[in-house]
C-alpha cells in the first residue's frame, strides 16, 4: 500500500498554486528567485519525511534561523543573561522596525531584527563574525541532519543592502546591549541568514523542536526541553510579526517565516512542517505558504488550541494473575504518562483498591513518562507499599528510576515479565 499523505500534500500544492505577491525586494539577489517554486515537507516526531513539489530547491534560510539561534543563545548564555538582553513581548510591527524599549534599548523579542541581532551577538560573545557563522551553521546542520553551506552570493547581496540593520545594530551598541562592533554583528548575522536549506531540511529542524529538542533521525539532543518551551512560546506570539495574532487564531501553530519564501511550523509532540514559495505578501511572508498552512491546519486538525481527544486511561489492562499467595495484580500501562493520564491511574487504584499482596506495573508499552507523571506514579507506589503491598516494576527502558521514597523502600525492577516470573518461580515459599 502507498501512503495517501504525499497525494494529499500534492493536492494542497495544486489548490494553493495561484498565489499572488512578488519576490522580496529587500535583498537584490532574492528578487531573482523563481516565483513559481512551491514545496511542502512534513516530518513526524519519529523522523518520517513526506515531501512534495520543489522540495530539492535550496534557498537561504533568512529569518527562519532566528528561533534556532535564540535557542542556541539560551543554551550557551542561560535564561537570565538572554532575557536581560532580549524581551519576549510581541511588537505588533514589521520585522525590520526599530522596536526597542525606550528606557533600556532592549529589543522587544528575538523574532524581530533587533532581537535577532542581539541573539546573534550572544552566541560566542566577543568572537569574530566567522566564529559565529561557523557555530550557527554547525547548529543548523545538526538540526537538519546534514552539512549545510552559506550562499556567498546571497550573503554579499544582503550585506550590501544592510543599511537598516547596521543602524539598528549601532543603536543596540549605543545602549550597551552587546559590546561587539556593530558591523561585525551585522556581517555575522547576514552569514546566518544566508545558510542554504530545502523544505525537507526545515521540516526536520522543526520536527526537532516538536520532539522536545531531540533530532528525530540522529537521536542527538540539541536543545533542552526548557529551551524548546521558551522558543516555541515566543514563536507562537511573535514569530509572524505584525500578523502574529491573525496567524495564531486562524492557523494556530507556532511558526516562523523568512523573506526568501520559507515558513516553518511546529506542532509539539507531533510534527514539523515547512513550506517554500517566494511570492510574498505585505508582511514579507509567503502568500502560498500561508494558504498551505491554513489548509493543513484545517484539514489535519493541527490548531494548537483545538482540544485533543483525551485518552480515557493509560491503564491498558488490569488483571489478577495466579492464585492464593502467588497471586498478583498486573497493571499494564501504555502511551505517554503526563498529569492527566497519571491521575487516571491513581484514581483507578483508589476506586478499585489492590486486593492482592503483590502488584506489578508493566511499563513495556509506555513511550514517555513526563516528570509530573513520574512523581505521581512513584508516590502511588510508595503508598501501596505503606498499605502492605509488595510492588515490582517491569521497566525495560528504565523510565522510572529506582525510587527512594524516604523510608528505604525500593521496588524491584525487571526488564521483562518473563524475568519477573522466573525470579518468582525460583523464590522459596
KANORVEN-V944611 format. One record per residue. N is the residue number from 1. RES is the residue in three letters. NEAR is the number of other ideal C-beta (glycine too) atoms within 12 Angstrom. Layout:
n=N res=RES near=NEAR
n=N res=RES near=NEAR
//
This chain:
n=1 res=UNK near=4
n=2 res=UNK near=8
n=3 res=UNK near=16
n=4 res=UNK near=11
n=5 res=UNK near=25
n=6 res=UNK near=21
n=7 res=UNK near=14
n=8 res=UNK near=22
n=9 res=UNK near=34
n=10 res=UNK near=23
n=11 res=UNK near=20
n=12 res=UNK near=35
n=13 res=UNK near=34
n=14 res=UNK near=19
n=15 res=UNK near=21
n=16 res=UNK near=30
n=17 res=UNK near=25
n=18 res=UNK near=15
n=19 res=UNK near=30
n=20 res=UNK near=17
n=21 res=UNK near=27
n=22 res=UNK near=22
n=23 res=UNK near=29
n=24 res=UNK near=38
n=25 res=UNK near=18
n=26 res=UNK near=31
n=27 res=UNK near=38
n=28 res=UNK near=19
n=29 res=UNK near=30
n=30 res=UNK near=34
n=31 res=UNK near=23
n=32 res=UNK near=18
n=33 res=UNK near=37
n=34 res=UNK near=20
n=35 res=UNK near=26
n=36 res=UNK near=21
n=37 res=UNK near=32
n=38 res=UNK near=39
n=39 res=UNK near=43
n=40 res=UNK near=48
n=41 res=UNK near=46
n=42 res=UNK near=45
n=43 res=UNK near=42
n=44 res=UNK near=27
n=45 res=UNK near=31
n=46 res=UNK near=21
n=47 res=UNK near=25
n=48 res=UNK near=22
n=49 res=UNK near=34
n=50 res=UNK near=34
n=51 res=UNK near=32
n=52 res=UNK near=31
n=53 res=UNK near=32
n=54 res=UNK near=29
n=55 res=UNK near=34
n=56 res=UNK near=18
n=57 res=UNK near=29
n=58 res=UNK near=31
n=59 res=UNK near=45
n=60 res=UNK near=44
n=61 res=UNK near=51
n=62 res=UNK near=46
n=63 res=UNK near=52
n=64 res=UNK near=50
n=65 res=UNK near=50
n=66 res=UNK near=45
n=67 res=UNK near=48
n=68 res=UNK near=54
n=69 res=UNK near=49
n=70 res=UNK near=51
n=71 res=UNK near=43
n=72 res=UNK near=36
n=73 res=UNK near=43
n=74 res=UNK near=36
n=75 res=UNK near=29
n=76 res=UNK near=27
n=77 res=UNK near=27
n=78 res=UNK near=17
n=79 res=UNK near=23
n=80 res=UNK near=11
n=81 res=UNK near=21
n=82 res=UNK near=37
n=83 res=UNK near=25
n=84 res=UNK near=22
n=85 res=UNK near=40
n=86 res=UNK near=45
n=87 res=UNK near=30
n=88 res=UNK near=32
n=89 res=UNK near=24
n=90 res=UNK near=29
n=91 res=UNK near=35
n=92 res=UNK near=22
n=93 res=UNK near=26
n=94 res=UNK near=27
n=95 res=UNK near=44
n=96 res=UNK near=32
n=97 res=UNK near=26
n=98 res=UNK near=28
n=99 res=UNK near=35
n=100 res=UNK near=34
n=101 res=UNK near=24
n=102 res=UNK near=11
n=103 res=UNK near=7
n=104 res=UNK near=19
n=105 res=UNK near=28
n=106 res=UNK near=30
n=107 res=UNK near=45
n=108 res=UNK near=34
n=109 res=UNK near=44
n=110 res=UNK near=48
n=111 res=UNK near=51
n=112 res=UNK near=44
n=113 res=UNK near=48
n=114 res=UNK near=47
n=115 res=UNK near=50
n=116 res=UNK near=51
n=117 res=UNK near=52
n=118 res=UNK near=49
n=119 res=UNK near=50
n=120 res=UNK near=53
n=121 res=UNK near=46
n=122 res=UNK near=43
n=123 res=UNK near=44
n=124 res=UNK near=30
n=125 res=UNK near=26
n=126 res=UNK near=16
n=127 res=UNK near=24
n=128 res=UNK near=20
n=129 res=UNK near=31
n=130 res=UNK near=17
n=131 res=UNK near=23
n=132 res=UNK near=38
n=133 res=UNK near=34
n=134 res=UNK near=23
n=135 res=UNK near=30
n=136 res=UNK near=42
n=137 res=UNK near=35
n=138 res=UNK near=26
n=139 res=UNK near=35
n=140 res=UNK near=41
n=141 res=UNK near=28
n=142 res=UNK near=30
n=143 res=UNK near=49
n=144 res=UNK near=43
n=145 res=UNK near=29
n=146 res=UNK near=22
n=147 res=UNK near=16
n=148 res=UNK near=35
n=149 res=UNK near=25
n=150 res=UNK near=35
n=151 res=UNK near=29
n=152 res=UNK near=18
n=153 res=UNK near=21
n=154 res=UNK near=37
n=155 res=UNK near=33
n=156 res=UNK near=20
n=157 res=UNK near=26
n=158 res=UNK near=40
n=159 res=UNK near=29
n=160 res=UNK near=19
n=161 res=UNK near=25
n=162 res=UNK near=32
n=163 res=UNK near=17
n=164 res=UNK near=23
n=165 res=UNK near=38
n=166 res=UNK near=27
n=167 res=UNK near=22
n=168 res=UNK near=36
n=169 res=UNK near=39
n=170 res=UNK near=27
n=171 res=UNK near=30
n=172 res=UNK near=41
n=173 res=UNK near=26
n=174 res=UNK near=17
n=175 res=UNK near=24
n=176 res=UNK near=16
n=177 res=UNK near=35
n=178 res=UNK near=43
n=179 res=UNK near=19
n=180 res=UNK near=31
n=181 res=UNK near=20
n=182 res=UNK near=31
n=183 res=UNK near=22
n=184 res=UNK near=31
n=185 res=UNK near=42
n=186 res=UNK near=38
n=187 res=UNK near=33
n=188 res=UNK near=44
n=189 res=UNK near=45
n=190 res=UNK near=41
n=191 res=UNK near=41
n=192 res=UNK near=51
n=193 res=UNK near=49
n=194 res=UNK near=39
n=195 res=UNK near=47
n=196 res=UNK near=32
n=197 res=UNK near=46
n=198 res=UNK near=35
n=199 res=UNK near=48
n=200 res=UNK near=39
n=201 res=UNK near=45
n=202 res=UNK near=54
n=203 res=UNK near=47
n=204 res=UNK near=48
n=205 res=UNK near=48
n=206 res=UNK near=49
n=207 res=UNK near=44
n=208 res=UNK near=44
n=209 res=UNK near=52
n=210 res=UNK near=40
n=211 res=UNK near=37
n=212 res=UNK near=28
n=213 res=UNK near=34
n=214 res=UNK near=28
n=215 res=UNK near=33
n=216 res=UNK near=34
n=217 res=UNK near=28
n=218 res=UNK near=19
n=219 res=UNK near=15
n=220 res=UNK near=21
n=221 res=UNK near=19
n=222 res=UNK near=35
n=223 res=UNK near=35
n=224 res=UNK near=21
n=225 res=UNK near=24
n=226 res=UNK near=18
n=227 res=UNK near=31
n=228 res=UNK near=35
n=229 res=UNK near=22
n=230 res=UNK near=33
n=231 res=UNK near=48
n=232 res=UNK near=39
n=233 res=UNK near=29
n=234 res=UNK near=43
n=235 res=UNK near=44
n=236 res=UNK near=35
n=237 res=UNK near=30
n=238 res=UNK near=44
n=239 res=UNK near=47
n=240 res=UNK near=47
n=241 res=UNK near=39
n=242 res=UNK near=26
n=243 res=UNK near=33
n=244 res=UNK near=36
n=245 res=UNK near=20
n=246 res=UNK near=21
n=247 res=UNK near=35
n=248 res=UNK near=26
n=249 res=UNK near=19
n=250 res=UNK near=24
n=251 res=UNK near=39
n=252 res=UNK near=30
n=253 res=UNK near=46
n=254 res=UNK near=42
n=255 res=UNK near=52
n=256 res=UNK near=53
n=257 res=UNK near=49
n=258 res=UNK near=51
n=259 res=UNK near=44
n=260 res=UNK near=49
n=261 res=UNK near=49
n=262 res=UNK near=56
n=263 res=UNK near=54
n=264 res=UNK near=54
n=265 res=UNK near=52
n=266 res=UNK near=49
n=267 res=UNK near=38
n=268 res=UNK near=31
n=269 res=UNK near=28
n=270 res=UNK near=31
n=271 res=UNK near=35
n=272 res=UNK near=53
n=273 res=UNK near=47
n=274 res=UNK near=53
n=275 res=UNK near=56
n=276 res=UNK near=49
n=277 res=UNK near=46
n=278 res=UNK near=42
n=279 res=UNK near=35
n=280 res=UNK near=38
n=281 res=UNK near=31
n=282 res=UNK near=15
n=283 res=UNK near=31
n=284 res=UNK near=40
n=285 res=UNK near=44
n=286 res=UNK near=50
n=287 res=UNK near=32
n=288 res=UNK near=38
n=289 res=UNK near=51
n=290 res=UNK near=37
n=291 res=UNK near=32
n=292 res=UNK near=47
n=293 res=UNK near=46
n=294 res=UNK near=32
n=295 res=UNK near=27
n=296 res=UNK near=41
n=297 res=UNK near=31
n=298 res=UNK near=19
n=299 res=UNK near=17
n=300 res=UNK near=27
n=301 res=UNK near=17
n=302 res=UNK near=32
n=303 res=UNK near=26
n=304 res=UNK near=29
n=305 res=UNK near=17
n=306 res=UNK near=16
n=307 res=UNK near=10
n=308 res=UNK near=17
n=309 res=UNK near=8
n=310 res=UNK near=15
n=311 res=UNK near=21
n=312 res=UNK near=15
n=313 res=UNK near=25
n=314 res=UNK near=38
n=315 res=UNK near=34
n=316 res=UNK near=25
n=317 res=UNK near=21
n=318 res=UNK near=28
n=319 res=UNK near=18
n=320 res=UNK near=21
n=321 res=UNK near=23
n=322 res=UNK near=19
n=323 res=UNK near=9
n=324 res=UNK near=12
n=325 res=UNK near=13
n=326 res=UNK near=16
n=327 res=UNK near=21
n=328 res=UNK near=32
n=329 res=UNK near=30
n=330 res=UNK near=28
n=331 res=UNK near=42
n=332 res=UNK near=26
n=333 res=UNK near=39
n=334 res=UNK near=24
n=335 res=UNK near=28
n=336 res=UNK near=29
n=337 res=UNK near=38
n=338 res=UNK near=27
n=339 res=UNK near=21
n=340 res=UNK near=24
n=341 res=UNK near=32
n=342 res=UNK near=36
n=343 res=UNK near=25
n=344 res=UNK near=29
n=345 res=UNK near=41
n=346 res=UNK near=32
n=347 res=UNK near=19
n=348 res=UNK near=25
n=349 res=UNK near=31
n=350 res=UNK near=15
n=351 res=UNK near=13
n=352 res=UNK near=15
n=353 res=UNK near=19
n=354 res=UNK near=31
n=355 res=UNK near=17
n=356 res=UNK near=28
n=357 res=UNK near=22
n=358 res=UNK near=30
n=359 res=UNK near=37
n=360 res=UNK near=42
n=361 res=UNK near=47
n=362 res=UNK near=39
n=363 res=UNK near=40
n=364 res=UNK near=29
n=365 res=UNK near=24
n=366 res=UNK near=34
n=367 res=UNK near=23
n=368 res=UNK near=28
n=369 res=UNK near=32
n=370 res=UNK near=25
n=371 res=UNK near=19
n=372 res=UNK near=20
n=373 res=UNK near=31
n=374 res=UNK near=29
n=375 res=UNK near=23
n=376 res=UNK near=29
n=377 res=UNK near=41
n=378 res=UNK near=34
n=379 res=UNK near=24
n=380 res=UNK near=38
n=381 res=UNK near=41
n=382 res=UNK near=24
n=383 res=UNK near=24
n=384 res=UNK near=36
n=385 res=UNK near=28
n=386 res=UNK near=16
n=387 res=UNK near=20
n=388 res=UNK near=16
n=389 res=UNK near=28
n=390 res=UNK near=27
n=391 res=UNK near=41
n=392 res=UNK near=37
n=393 res=UNK near=40
n=394 res=UNK near=34
n=395 res=UNK near=35
n=396 res=UNK near=20
n=397 res=UNK near=19
n=398 res=UNK near=17
n=399 res=UNK near=28
n=400 res=UNK near=36
n=401 res=UNK near=21
n=402 res=UNK near=20
n=403 res=UNK near=29
n=404 res=UNK near=14
n=405 res=UNK near=22
n=406 res=UNK near=12
n=407 res=UNK near=12
n=408 res=UNK near=11
n=409 res=UNK near=23
n=410 res=UNK near=21
n=411 res=UNK near=32
n=412 res=UNK near=25
n=413 res=UNK near=27
n=414 res=UNK near=27
n=415 res=UNK near=20
n=416 res=UNK near=20
n=417 res=UNK near=27
n=418 res=UNK near=15
n=419 res=UNK near=22
n=420 res=UNK near=33
n=421 res=UNK near=21
n=422 res=UNK near=13
n=423 res=UNK near=19
n=424 res=UNK near=24
n=425 res=UNK near=13
n=426 res=UNK near=10
n=427 res=UNK near=15
n=428 res=UNK near=6
n=429 res=UNK near=8
//
